[in-house]
Amino acid sequence: IFIEFLGSPNVNFREKSLLCLNNLLVSVNSIPAAMEVNIENYLRGLSSLTADPNPSIRRHVCAGLSVLTTARIDVIVPHIDSIVQFMMLSMKDGDSFVRLEACDFWTELSYYPMVASKVLLAYLPQLVPSLLVLMVYSDDELMELGTDEENDTSIADRPEDIKPQFHKGKESEARQDEGDEEEGSGGMEDYMDMWTVRKSAAQALDHMAQQYPEQILPILLPLVDEQLSHSDWLVRESGVLALGAIAAGCEDTVQSHLPKLIPFLIGLTRDPNSMIRLVTCWTLTRYASWMIERHENAGLPSDSLMVKSVEALCSCVLDKNKLVQAAACSALSEFEESAGLILEPLAHPICKTLSQALQIYQVNNMTLLLDSVSSLFEGVKEGMARPEILQTVLPPLWQKWNSLPDTDRSLFGIMEAFGSIVQVVGLQFREFAMPVFTRCLRFIENTVVIIASSADAGVDPTSVDREFMITALDVLSSMAEGFESNFNDLINNSNLVPLLLEVLKDSDYEVAQVSFGLVGDIAKTAPMQIQHHIHAIVPQMCKKLYPIVRVSASINAIWALAEISLTLPKELEAYVPDVLNQLILIMQNDNLEKDLIENTVFTIGRLAINYKALVASRLEEFILRWLVEMGSSSPNEEKEAAVKGMCGAILDRPEVVAPQLGYLLVMIFRWDGVPGDAMHGFFKSFIQHLQTSLSRTNLWQEATASLPQPMQQNLSQLLQ
């Protein structure tokens, strides 16, 4: 019926039917049987509406063809030439929504390179110029951005423009990658939430550059060269955007042009037009990896393109335009995260810039600025623990911290910055530690009280804002990491542990994630503080261990339990059977995230250090996967402890591992150090004991006989 209505003279019937048909393809995992049978009729119906006088119909036709490309590319293939021609024509439609859907089609098609390559290469000379035209800001976009005021840094953000502040969370083993936007975060307020023709065209160009870098660059560069010398700043700006859009795809083919291109872009950071300065900040980040690698290969020169780019971005951080400030902060954070330790020589100048910005930034951009502070400390690490750097950064941060009331959500960024700083500088943060610690406890206590009073009043406690409590818990974890055993001095005579016991009862999984992390940090740095509360702590962790609801909460619980097992083994002992059972269930599930499995592997190994007999009694249930996962993991100190613990459990029941000797040796050879290294000596002793035990029942001879010759040779060398 819907397909028949596509031919209706009533525009509402045509539009609603088309919308329903499109939704049938996009909203289900498999195409409904009735739709499958009529798929060709659906395509014919779309074709009949390509010239419909109603722009809404044409828009949905473009969307329908994109959806069909994703759902049934085989149906599209016989008609691909005519569809491509229609989409190119639709990119010039007078209606912006039609243009947007047409641009989106190219990205959908790019996910099928075998199909796309057969047709798109022939159309690139026409398609690339069309995309460049659509990458110019429209009047509506400029109005949304509010670009009339070049120098607006002293103008306070309007209350309705201030974005909500949220806690972002400390990096953990469960860190999730965030999707990159075409222009970074940019501080462009509501505009960044809009999907526009300009963004869609830039994305399509990005995808095509990744598919056809060698073919697209000769077409694009002359066009962009014309754009960059154009008298209209809007055209010049779109040329800079295009250079950023192709960076990932044309990384190799464009390299010969970069020694001239990057200095040109650096010059554009001083362009009179703020929008050109803005997009240039983003485009520079797209070539950051090339600049950083070149900087390292050249021996870290003080005048490299990377150094000059960072200096240019620092100038833009202090720009008088708020949009440029935001773009510069985001770009600087990208460089800080990518360059890491090699930014140490620039750390103090960067800090001077960030400290100046702290004095002039308004509310919205302050969050991005504080992100830059955090990223710099996290990237350069111990290189930031210099008195001149701390004297530059901490006083303005402290002034801002003290100027804000406990209800101001701008505190989140400052707290996160404090967390990044104290993790790096440790006791050099001592001057500020107690006031920060005390205020964090106040945030936690206030939230706990509000949650309790809400429940008493019959209000759903899950509706209570927990952001301040979550951020405070994260900061305390950072302080524990930075202060190590000295964190005990802060906890003494405080109500942290009683508060933490209340927080652990909360049903919110984000609260669970950060509170479990703090428990693990306390177990590691000040275990006596929770020694008599294990009976209240561990059951709460076990409730959120398995089945998995929030991966990051489970990971932090698993890690914290491992820490408790090492520092409070006697207190944990009664709970270990249940904990191990849940960890084995995780190991036996093939559909869980890699980070979760890795943490489970390490924790089982660490449990074996103090509970060897119990772990050994259940080896059959997990040892194969344990060996495979550990064999593919990069060594570090914590993991070495886990390997040693598991080897002890294996020696208790060596016959269990005999059929998996090859996997065991793969793990050992990956982790084995040079002769004389501590792990080499450990593995040699372990294998000797294993050989002795298995030889008694001839299992050693059977297991080694089936090993590949190279592995047998490596084994012989280890035993020498």
C-alpha positions as CSV (number, residue, x, y, z in Angstrom):
1,I,0.0,0.0,0.0
2,F,2.8,2.4,0.9
3,I,4.5,1.8,-2.5
4,E,1.2,2.4,-4.3
5,F,0.8,5.7,-2.4
6,L,4.1,6.9,-3.8
7,G,2.1,7.6,-7.0
8,S,-0.6,9.5,-5.2
9,P,-1.5,13.0,-6.4
10,N,-1.8,14.0,-2.7
11,V,1.7,15.2,-1.6
12,N,1.0,14.3,2.0
13,F,0.3,10.7,1.0
14,R,3.5,10.6,-1.0
15,E,5.6,12.1,1.7
16,K,4.3,10.0,4.6
17,S,4.4,6.7,2.6
18,L,8.0,7.5,1.5
19,L,9.0,8.2,5.1
20,C,7.4,5.0,6.4
21,L,9.2,2.9,3.7
22,N,12.5,4.5,4.5
23,N,12.0,3.8,8.2
24,L,11.3,0.2,7.6
25,L,14.8,-0.2,6.2
26,V,16.6,1.9,8.7
27,S,15.0,0.9,12.0
28,V,15.2,-2.9,12.0
29,N,18.1,-5.4,11.9
30,S,16.7,-7.2,8.9
31,I,14.4,-6.1,6.1
32,P,10.7,-7.2,6.7
33,A,9.6,-10.0,4.4
34,A,7.0,-7.8,2.7
35,M,9.6,-5.1,2.0
36,E,12.1,-7.7,0.7
37,V,9.5,-9.0,-1.8
38,N,8.8,-5.5,-3.0
39,I,12.3,-4.1,-2.9
40,E,12.5,-3.5,-6.7
41,N,9.1,-1.9,-6.7
42,Y,10.3,0.4,-3.9
43,L,13.3,1.4,-6.0
44,R,11.1,2.1,-9.0
45,G,8.9,4.2,-6.7
46,L,11.9,6.2,-5.6
47,S,12.9,6.7,-9.2
48,S,9.5,8.0,-10.1
49,L,9.8,10.7,-7.5
50,T,13.3,12.1,-8.4
51,A,11.8,15.1,-10.2
52,D,8.9,15.6,-7.7
53,P,8.1,19.4,-7.4
54,N,8.0,19.1,-3.6
55,P,11.4,19.5,-2.0
56,S,10.5,17.3,1.0
57,I,9.7,14.4,-1.4
58,R,13.0,14.9,-3.2
59,R,14.8,14.9,0.2
60,H,13.2,11.6,1.2
61,V,14.1,10.1,-2.1
62,C,17.8,10.9,-1.5
63,A,17.5,9.5,2.0
64,G,15.8,6.4,0.7
65,L,18.6,5.7,-1.8
66,S,21.1,6.1,1.0
67,V,19.2,3.8,3.2
68,L,18.9,1.3,0.4
69,T,22.6,1.5,-0.3
70,T,23.3,0.5,3.3
71,A,20.5,-2.2,3.5
72,R,20.8,-3.8,0.0
73,I,23.7,-2.6,-2.0
74,D,23.1,-5.4,-4.5
75,V,19.8,-3.7,-5.5
76,I,21.6,-0.4,-6.1
77,V,24.5,-1.8,-8.1
78,P,22.6,-2.3,-11.5
79,H,21.4,1.3,-11.3
80,I,24.5,2.9,-9.7
81,D,25.4,5.2,-12.7
82,S,21.9,6.8,-12.8
83,I,21.8,7.1,-9.0
84,V,25.2,8.8,-8.9
85,Q,24.1,11.3,-11.6
86,F,20.9,12.0,-9.7
87,M,22.8,12.6,-6.5
88,M,25.2,15.0,-8.2
89,L,22.2,16.9,-9.6
90,S,20.6,16.9,-6.1
91,M,23.7,18.5,-4.7
92,K,22.7,21.6,-6.6
93,D,19.1,21.5,-5.5
94,G,17.6,24.8,-4.3
95,D,16.6,23.2,-1.0
96,S,19.3,22.7,1.6
97,F,17.8,19.6,3.1
98,V,17.9,17.9,-0.4
99,R,21.5,18.9,-0.7
100,L,22.3,17.5,2.7
101,E,20.8,14.1,2.0
102,A,22.6,14.0,-1.4
103,C,25.9,14.7,0.3
104,D,25.3,12.0,2.9
105,F,24.9,9.5,0.1
106,W,28.6,9.7,-0.8
107,T,29.6,8.7,2.7
108,E,27.2,5.7,2.7
109,L,28.5,4.6,-0.7
110,S,32.1,4.8,0.4
111,Y,31.5,2.0,2.9
112,Y,31.3,-0.3,-0.2
113,P,34.6,0.4,-1.9
114,M,34.3,-2.4,-4.4
115,V,31.1,-0.9,-5.7
116,A,32.1,2.7,-5.3
117,S,35.4,2.3,-7.1
118,K,33.7,1.0,-10.2
119,V,31.8,4.2,-10.7
120,L,33.1,7.1,-8.5
121,L,36.6,7.3,-10.1
122,A,35.0,8.4,-13.4
123,Y,33.0,11.1,-11.6
124,L,35.7,12.5,-9.3
125,P,36.5,15.4,-11.6
126,Q,32.9,16.6,-11.4
127,L,32.2,15.5,-7.8
128,V,35.1,17.0,-6.0
129,P,34.4,20.6,-7.2
130,S,30.7,20.2,-6.3
131,L,31.7,19.1,-2.7
132,L,34.1,22.1,-2.4
133,V,31.3,24.5,-3.3
134,L,29.1,23.0,-0.6
135,M,31.8,23.3,2.0
136,V,31.4,27.1,2.0
137,Y,29.4,28.4,5.0
138,S,25.8,29.2,4.3
139,D,24.1,32.4,5.5
140,D,22.1,30.3,8.0
141,E,25.2,28.7,9.4
142,L,26.9,32.1,9.8
143,M,23.9,33.4,11.6
144,E,23.9,30.4,13.9
145,L,27.5,30.9,14.7
146,G,27.1,34.6,15.4
147,T,30.2,35.7,13.6
148,D,29.5,39.4,13.5
149,E,31.6,40.2,16.6
150,E,35.3,39.8,15.9
151,N,36.5,40.9,19.4
152,D,34.1,39.4,21.9
153,T,36.4,37.9,24.5
154,S,35.3,40.5,27.1
155,I,31.6,40.0,26.5
156,A,30.1,37.6,29.0
157,D,28.4,34.5,27.7
158,R,24.7,34.9,27.7
159,P,22.9,32.6,30.2
160,E,21.0,30.9,27.4
161,D,24.3,30.2,25.5
162,I,26.2,28.6,28.4
163,K,26.5,24.9,27.8
164,P,25.8,22.4,30.6
165,Q,28.9,21.3,32.4
166,F,29.5,17.5,32.9
167,H,32.1,15.5,34.6
168,K,34.2,13.7,31.9
169,G,35.8,11.1,34.1
170,K,39.4,10.1,34.7
171,E,41.0,7.9,32.1
172,S,40.9,4.3,33.1
173,E,41.4,0.8,31.6
174,A,37.9,1.1,30.2
175,R,38.5,4.3,28.3
176,Q,36.2,4.6,25.4
177,D,37.3,6.3,22.2
178,E,35.3,9.4,21.3
179,G,34.3,10.0,17.7
180,D,36.0,12.8,16.0
181,E,33.9,15.6,14.6
182,E,34.9,17.2,11.3
183,E,36.0,20.3,13.1
184,G,36.8,19.1,16.6
185,S,34.9,20.4,19.5
186,G,35.6,24.0,18.5
187,G,33.4,25.5,21.1
188,M,30.9,26.3,18.4
189,E,27.9,25.8,20.7
190,D,24.7,24.7,19.2
191,Y,26.2,24.7,15.7
192,M,28.3,21.7,16.6
193,D,25.1,19.7,17.3
194,M,23.7,20.5,13.8
195,W,24.4,18.3,10.9
196,T,24.8,20.6,7.9
197,V,25.5,20.5,4.2
198,R,29.0,21.9,4.8
199,K,29.9,19.1,7.3
200,S,28.4,16.4,5.2
201,A,30.4,17.6,2.2
202,A,33.6,17.7,4.2
203,Q,32.9,14.2,5.5
204,A,32.3,12.9,2.0
205,L,35.6,14.4,0.8
206,D,37.3,12.9,3.8
207,H,36.0,9.4,3.0
208,M,36.8,9.8,-0.7
209,A,40.4,10.9,0.1
210,Q,40.8,7.7,2.2
211,Q,39.5,5.6,-0.7
212,Y,41.3,7.3,-3.6
213,P,44.1,9.4,-2.3
214,E,46.3,9.2,-5.4
215,Q,43.4,10.1,-7.7
216,I,41.8,12.8,-5.7
217,L,44.8,14.9,-4.9
218,P,45.7,16.1,-8.4
219,I,42.1,17.1,-8.9
220,L,41.7,18.8,-5.5
221,L,45.0,20.8,-5.1
222,P,44.6,23.2,-8.0
223,L,41.0,23.9,-6.9
224,V,42.1,24.5,-3.3
225,D,44.9,26.7,-4.5
226,E,42.4,28.9,-6.3
227,Q,40.2,29.0,-3.2
228,L,43.0,30.1,-1.0
229,S,43.8,33.1,-3.1
230,H,40.1,34.0,-3.6
231,S,39.0,37.5,-2.6
232,D,36.0,36.2,-0.6
233,W,37.0,35.0,2.8
234,L,34.2,32.4,2.8
235,V,35.8,30.7,-0.2
236,R,39.2,30.9,1.3
237,E,37.9,29.4,4.6
238,S,36.4,26.4,2.8
239,G,39.7,25.8,1.1
240,V,41.4,25.5,4.5
241,L,38.6,23.1,5.6
242,A,39.2,21.0,2.5
243,L,42.9,20.7,3.3
244,G,41.9,19.4,6.8
245,A,39.3,17.0,5.4
246,I,41.8,15.2,3.1
247,A,44.6,14.9,5.7
248,A,43.8,11.4,6.9
249,G,43.3,9.9,3.5
250,C,46.0,11.7,1.6
251,E,48.6,11.5,4.4
252,D,51.2,9.8,2.2
253,T,50.4,11.5,-1.1
254,V,50.3,15.0,0.3
255,Q,53.6,14.8,2.3
256,S,55.7,16.4,-0.4
257,H,53.5,19.5,-0.2
258,L,53.5,19.8,3.6
259,P,56.9,21.6,4.1
260,K,55.3,24.6,2.2
261,L,51.7,24.0,3.2
262,I,52.2,24.0,7.0
263,P,54.0,27.4,7.1
264,F,51.2,28.8,5.0
265,L,48.6,27.5,7.5
266,I,50.6,28.8,10.4
267,G,50.4,32.2,8.7
268,L,46.7,31.9,8.5
269,T,46.4,31.8,12.3
270,R,47.1,35.5,12.0
271,D,44.5,36.1,9.3
272,P,42.2,39.2,10.0
273,N,39.1,37.0,9.7
274,S,38.3,35.0,12.8
275,M,36.6,32.2,11.0
276,I,39.7,31.5,8.9
277,R,41.8,31.5,12.1
278,L,39.3,29.1,13.6
279,V,39.3,26.5,10.8
280,T,43.1,26.8,10.5
281,C,43.5,25.7,14.1
282,W,41.6,22.5,13.3
283,T,43.4,21.9,10.0
284,L,46.8,22.1,11.8
285,T,45.7,19.3,14.1
286,R,45.0,17.1,11.1
287,Y,48.7,17.2,10.2
288,A,49.9,17.0,13.8
289,S,51.1,13.4,13.6
290,W,53.3,14.2,10.5
291,M,54.8,17.3,12.2
292,I,55.5,15.4,15.4
293,E,57.2,12.5,13.6
294,R,59.3,14.9,11.6
295,H,60.2,16.8,14.7
296,E,61.4,13.6,16.4
297,N,63.3,12.4,13.3
298,A,65.1,15.8,13.0
299,G,66.4,15.5,16.6
300,L,63.8,17.7,18.3
301,P,64.8,21.1,16.8
302,S,63.6,24.2,18.6
303,D,62.3,25.7,15.3
304,S,60.5,22.8,13.8
305,L,57.1,23.1,12.2
306,M,55.6,21.3,15.2
307,V,57.1,24.0,17.5
308,K,55.9,26.8,15.3
309,S,52.4,25.3,15.1
310,V,52.2,25.0,18.9
311,E,53.4,28.6,19.2
312,A,50.8,29.7,16.7
313,L,48.0,27.8,18.5
314,C,49.1,29.4,21.8
315,S,48.7,32.8,20.2
316,C,45.2,31.8,19.1
317,V,44.4,30.6,22.6
318,L,44.7,34.3,23.6
319,D,42.7,35.5,20.5
320,K,40.1,38.2,21.1
321,N,37.4,36.0,19.5
322,K,35.8,33.4,21.6
323,L,35.2,30.9,18.7
324,V,38.9,31.1,17.8
325,Q,39.9,30.6,21.5
326,A,37.8,27.5,21.7
327,A,39.2,26.0,18.4
328,A,42.7,26.8,19.6
329,C,42.2,25.1,23.0
330,S,40.9,22.0,21.3
331,A,43.7,22.0,18.8
332,L,46.3,22.5,21.5
333,S,44.9,19.6,23.5
334,E,45.2,17.4,20.4
335,F,48.9,18.3,20.1
336,E,49.5,17.7,23.8
337,E,47.9,14.3,23.7
338,S,49.7,13.3,20.5
339,A,53.1,14.7,21.2
340,G,53.2,13.8,24.9
341,L,56.7,13.9,26.4
342,I,58.4,15.7,23.4
343,L,56.4,18.8,24.4
344,E,58.4,19.2,27.6
345,P,60.7,22.0,26.2
346,L,57.5,23.9,25.4
347,A,55.7,23.1,28.6
348,H,56.5,26.3,30.4
349,P,55.6,28.7,27.5
350,I,52.4,26.8,27.0
351,C,51.6,27.1,30.7
352,K,52.2,30.8,30.6
353,T,49.6,31.0,27.8
354,L,47.1,28.9,29.6
355,S,47.5,30.9,32.8
356,Q,46.9,34.2,30.9
357,A,43.8,32.7,29.3
358,L,42.5,31.7,32.8
359,Q,42.3,35.4,33.5
360,I,40.2,36.4,30.5
361,Y,38.1,33.4,29.4
362,Q,34.3,33.3,29.8
363,V,32.4,30.2,31.1
364,N,32.0,28.2,27.9
365,N,35.6,28.3,26.8
366,M,36.9,27.8,30.3
367,T,36.1,24.1,30.1
368,L,38.2,23.7,26.9
369,L,41.0,25.7,28.5
370,L,41.0,23.4,31.5
371,D,41.1,20.4,29.2
372,S,44.3,21.8,27.7
373,V,45.8,22.1,31.2
374,S,44.9,18.5,32.0
375,S,46.1,17.2,28.6
376,L,49.5,18.9,29.1
377,F,50.1,17.4,32.5
378,E,48.9,14.0,31.3
379,G,51.1,14.1,28.2
380,V,54.4,15.6,29.5
381,K,54.0,13.7,32.8
382,E,57.0,14.1,35.2
383,G,58.4,16.9,33.0
384,M,55.7,19.1,34.4
385,A,56.9,18.7,38.0
386,R,59.1,21.8,37.8
387,P,58.7,24.6,40.3
388,E,58.5,27.3,37.6
389,I,55.6,25.4,35.8
390,L,53.7,24.8,39.0
391,Q,54.1,28.5,40.1
392,T,52.7,29.5,36.7
393,V,49.7,27.2,36.7
394,L,48.5,26.6,40.2
395,P,48.0,30.2,41.5
396,P,45.4,31.2,38.8
397,L,43.7,27.8,39.1
398,W,43.6,28.2,42.9
399,Q,42.1,31.6,42.6
400,K,39.4,30.4,40.2
401,W,38.7,27.4,42.5
402,N,38.2,29.7,45.6
403,S,36.1,32.2,43.7
404,L,33.3,29.7,42.8
405,P,30.6,28.5,45.1
406,D,30.0,24.8,45.7
407,T,27.0,24.8,43.3
408,D,29.0,26.2,40.3
409,R,29.4,23.4,37.7
410,S,32.5,25.2,36.3
411,L,34.3,23.5,39.2
412,F,34.3,20.2,37.3
413,G,37.0,21.4,34.9
414,I,39.1,22.8,37.7
415,M,38.8,19.6,39.7
416,E,39.7,17.5,36.8
417,A,42.7,19.7,36.2
418,F,43.7,19.3,39.8
419,G,43.4,15.5,39.4
420,S,45.7,15.5,36.4
421,I,48.2,17.7,38.2
422,V,48.4,15.8,41.5
423,Q,48.9,12.5,39.7
424,V,52.0,13.9,38.0
425,V,53.5,16.1,40.7
426,G,52.5,14.1,43.8
427,L,53.6,15.8,47.1
428,Q,54.4,19.0,45.3
429,F,50.6,19.5,45.5
430,R,50.8,19.3,49.3
431,E,50.0,23.0,49.8
432,F,46.6,22.6,48.2
433,A,45.9,19.0,49.2
434,M,43.9,19.4,52.4
435,P,41.6,22.2,51.2
436,V,40.9,20.2,48.0
437,F,40.4,17.0,50.0
438,T,38.0,18.7,52.4
439,R,35.9,20.3,49.8
440,C,35.7,17.0,47.8
441,L,34.4,15.3,51.0
442,R,31.8,18.1,51.3
443,F,30.6,17.5,47.7
444,I,30.3,13.8,48.4
445,E,28.5,14.3,51.8
446,N,26.1,16.9,50.3
447,T,25.1,14.4,47.5
448,V,24.7,11.5,49.9
449,V,22.4,13.6,52.1
450,I,20.3,14.7,49.2
451,I,19.9,11.2,47.9
452,A,18.8,10.0,51.4
453,S,16.4,12.8,51.9
454,S,14.9,12.3,48.4
455,A,14.2,8.6,49.3
456,D,12.6,9.7,52.5
457,A,10.4,12.2,50.7
458,G,9.3,9.6,48.2
459,V,11.2,11.1,45.4
460,D,13.1,8.8,43.0
461,P,16.7,8.9,44.2
462,T,18.0,8.1,40.8
463,S,16.9,11.6,39.7
464,V,19.4,13.3,42.0
465,D,22.4,15.0,40.3
466,R,25.5,13.0,41.2
467,E,28.0,14.9,39.1
468,F,29.7,16.7,42.0
469,M,30.1,13.5,43.9
470,I,31.4,11.6,41.0
471,T,34.0,14.3,40.1
472,A,35.0,14.5,43.8
473,L,35.6,10.8,44.0
474,D,37.7,10.9,40.9
475,V,39.8,13.7,42.3
476,L,40.4,11.7,45.5
477,S,41.5,8.7,43.4
478,S,44.0,11.0,41.7
479,M,45.3,12.3,45.0
480,A,45.7,8.7,46.2
481,E,47.8,7.9,43.1
482,G,49.9,11.0,43.4
483,F,50.4,10.9,47.2
484,E,50.8,7.1,47.4
485,S,51.3,6.1,51.1
486,N,51.1,9.7,52.1
487,F,47.4,9.7,51.2
488,N,46.9,8.0,54.5
489,D,47.7,11.3,56.3
490,L,44.8,13.0,54.5
491,I,42.3,10.2,55.4
492,N,43.2,10.2,59.1
493,N,40.6,12.0,61.2
494,S,38.3,12.4,58.1
495,N,35.0,10.9,57.3
496,L,36.1,9.6,53.9
497,V,35.6,5.9,54.6
498,P,32.2,6.2,56.3
499,L,31.1,8.3,53.3
500,L,32.6,5.8,50.8
501,L,30.6,3.0,52.5
502,E,27.4,4.9,51.9
503,V,28.4,5.7,48.3
504,L,29.0,2.1,47.5
505,K,25.4,1.3,48.2
506,D,24.3,3.6,45.3
507,S,22.7,1.9,42.4
508,D,24.2,4.3,39.9
509,Y,26.8,2.5,37.8
510,E,28.9,5.6,37.1
511,V,29.1,6.2,40.8
512,A,30.0,2.5,41.2
513,Q,32.8,2.9,38.6
514,V,34.5,5.8,40.4
515,S,33.9,4.5,44.0
516,F,35.4,1.1,43.1
517,G,38.4,2.9,41.6
518,L,38.8,4.9,44.9
519,V,38.5,1.7,46.9
520,G,41.3,0.1,44.9
521,D,43.5,3.2,45.3
522,I,43.0,3.2,49.1
523,A,43.7,-0.6,49.2
524,K,46.9,0.2,47.4
525,T,48.1,3.2,49.3
526,A,46.4,3.1,52.7
527,P,44.9,-0.4,53.2
528,M,44.5,-0.1,56.9
529,Q,41.9,2.5,56.4
530,I,39.5,-0.1,55.0
531,Q,40.8,-3.2,56.8
532,H,37.8,-3.5,59.0
533,H,35.2,-2.7,56.3
534,I,35.9,-5.4,53.8
535,H,32.7,-7.1,54.8
536,A,30.8,-4.0,53.7
537,I,32.8,-3.2,50.6
538,V,33.3,-6.5,48.7
539,P,29.7,-7.6,48.6
540,Q,28.8,-4.3,46.9
541,M,31.5,-4.9,44.3
542,C,30.4,-8.5,43.7
543,K,26.8,-7.2,42.9
544,K,28.1,-5.2,40.0
545,L,30.8,-7.6,38.8
546,Y,28.8,-10.1,36.7
547,P,26.6,-10.1,34.7
548,I,28.0,-7.0,33.1
549,V,25.9,-3.8,33.1
550,R,28.5,-1.1,32.8
551,V,31.9,-2.4,31.6
552,S,33.9,0.4,33.3
553,A,32.3,-0.3,36.6
554,S,33.1,-4.0,36.4
555,I,36.7,-3.3,35.3
556,N,37.3,-1.0,38.3
557,A,35.7,-3.6,40.6
558,I,38.0,-6.3,39.2
559,W,41.1,-4.2,39.6
560,A,40.2,-3.1,43.1
561,L,39.6,-6.7,44.2
562,A,43.1,-7.5,42.9
563,E,44.6,-4.7,45.0
564,I,42.7,-5.8,48.1
565,S,43.9,-9.4,47.5
566,L,47.5,-8.2,47.7
567,T,47.3,-5.8,50.7
568,L,44.5,-7.4,52.7
569,P,44.6,-11.1,51.7
570,K,43.3,-12.4,55.1
571,E,40.3,-10.1,55.1
572,L,39.3,-10.9,51.5
573,E,39.8,-14.7,51.8
574,A,36.1,-15.5,52.6
575,Y,35.0,-13.8,49.5
576,V,37.5,-15.1,47.0
577,P,35.5,-18.3,45.9
578,D,32.6,-16.1,44.9
579,V,34.9,-13.5,43.2
580,L,36.8,-16.2,41.3
581,N,33.6,-17.8,40.2
582,Q,32.4,-14.5,38.7
583,L,35.8,-13.9,37.0
584,I,35.7,-17.4,35.4
585,L,32.2,-16.6,34.1
586,I,33.6,-13.5,32.4
587,M,36.5,-15.6,31.0
588,Q,34.0,-18.0,29.5
589,N,32.0,-15.3,27.7
590,D,33.3,-14.7,24.2
591,N,31.1,-11.6,23.7
592,L,32.7,-9.2,26.2
593,E,35.0,-6.3,25.6
594,K,38.7,-6.9,25.3
595,D,39.6,-4.5,28.2
596,L,37.3,-6.4,30.5
597,I,38.8,-9.7,29.6
598,E,42.4,-8.4,30.0
599,N,41.6,-7.0,33.4
600,T,40.0,-10.3,34.4
601,V,43.1,-12.2,33.2
602,F,45.4,-10.1,35.3
603,T,43.3,-10.3,38.4
604,I,43.0,-14.1,38.3
605,G,46.7,-14.3,38.1
606,R,47.1,-11.9,41.0
607,L,44.6,-13.8,43.1
608,A,46.8,-16.9,42.5
609,I,49.6,-15.1,44.5
610,N,47.8,-15.5,47.8
611,Y,45.1,-18.1,46.9
612,K,47.1,-20.5,44.8
613,A,45.3,-23.7,45.8
614,L,41.8,-22.2,45.0
615,V,42.9,-20.9,41.6
616,A,44.6,-24.2,40.8
617,S,41.5,-26.2,41.6
618,R,39.6,-24.5,38.8
619,L,42.4,-24.3,36.1
620,E,40.5,-26.5,33.6
621,E,37.7,-23.8,33.4
622,F,39.8,-21.0,32.1
623,I,43.5,-21.8,31.6
624,L,43.5,-22.0,27.8
625,R,41.9,-18.6,27.3
626,W,44.1,-17.2,30.1
627,L,47.3,-18.3,28.3
628,V,46.1,-16.9,24.9
629,E,45.1,-13.5,26.3
630,M,48.2,-13.2,28.4
631,G,50.4,-14.3,25.5
632,S,49.1,-11.4,23.4
633,S,49.5,-8.8,26.2
634,S,52.4,-6.4,26.5
635,P,54.5,-6.9,29.7
636,N,54.5,-4.6,32.7
637,E,55.1,-4.9,36.4
638,E,51.5,-5.7,37.4
639,K,51.1,-8.2,34.7
640,E,54.4,-9.9,35.6
641,A,53.0,-10.4,39.1
642,A,50.0,-12.0,37.6
643,V,52.1,-14.3,35.4
644,K,54.2,-15.4,38.4
645,G,51.0,-16.1,40.5
646,M,49.5,-18.2,37.7
647,C,52.7,-20.2,37.2
648,G,52.6,-21.1,40.9
649,A,49.0,-22.4,40.5
650,I,50.0,-24.4,37.4
651,L,52.8,-26.1,39.3
652,D,50.2,-27.3,41.8
653,R,48.3,-29.1,39.0
654,P,50.7,-29.4,36.1
655,E,48.8,-32.1,34.3
656,V,46.0,-29.6,33.5
657,V,48.3,-27.4,31.4
658,A,50.1,-30.3,29.6
659,P,47.7,-30.2,26.6
660,Q,48.2,-26.4,26.4
661,L,52.0,-26.5,26.6
662,G,52.3,-24.7,23.3
663,Y,50.2,-21.8,24.4
664,L,52.1,-21.6,27.7
665,L,55.4,-21.4,25.8
666,V,54.1,-18.7,23.5
667,M,53.3,-16.6,26.6
668,I,56.7,-17.3,28.2
669,F,58.6,-16.5,25.0
670,R,56.7,-13.2,24.7
671,W,57.5,-12.3,28.3
672,D,60.9,-13.8,28.7
673,G,63.7,-11.3,29.2
674,V,67.3,-11.6,28.1
675,P,69.4,-14.3,30.0
676,G,70.2,-13.0,33.4
677,D,67.0,-11.0,33.5
678,A,64.8,-11.7,36.5
679,M,61.9,-13.0,34.4
680,H,64.3,-15.2,32.4
681,G,65.5,-16.8,35.6
682,F,62.0,-17.2,36.9
683,F,60.7,-18.9,33.7
684,K,63.7,-21.2,33.5
685,S,63.1,-22.4,37.0
686,F,59.4,-22.7,36.4
687,I,59.8,-24.8,33.2
688,Q,62.4,-27.0,35.0
689,H,59.9,-27.7,37.7
690,L,57.1,-28.3,35.2
691,Q,59.3,-30.7,33.2
692,T,60.2,-32.7,36.3
693,S,56.5,-33.0,37.4
694,L,55.2,-33.9,33.9
695,S,58.0,-36.4,33.2
696,R,56.9,-38.6,36.0
697,T,53.8,-39.6,34.0
698,N,55.4,-39.2,30.5
699,L,53.2,-36.1,29.8
700,W,56.2,-33.9,29.2
701,Q,57.5,-36.1,26.4
702,E,54.0,-36.3,24.8
703,A,53.5,-32.5,25.0
704,T,56.9,-31.5,23.7
705,A,56.8,-34.0,20.8
706,S,53.9,-32.2,19.1
707,L,55.6,-28.7,19.4
708,P,56.8,-27.0,16.2
709,Q,60.5,-27.3,15.7
710,P,61.3,-23.6,16.3
711,M,59.4,-23.7,19.6
712,Q,61.3,-26.9,20.6
713,Q,64.6,-25.1,19.9
714,N,63.6,-22.1,22.0
715,L,62.5,-24.4,24.8
716,S,65.9,-26.1,24.7
717,Q,67.7,-22.7,24.9
718,L,65.6,-21.7,27.9
719,L,66.4,-24.8,29.7
720,Q,70.2,-24.5,29.2
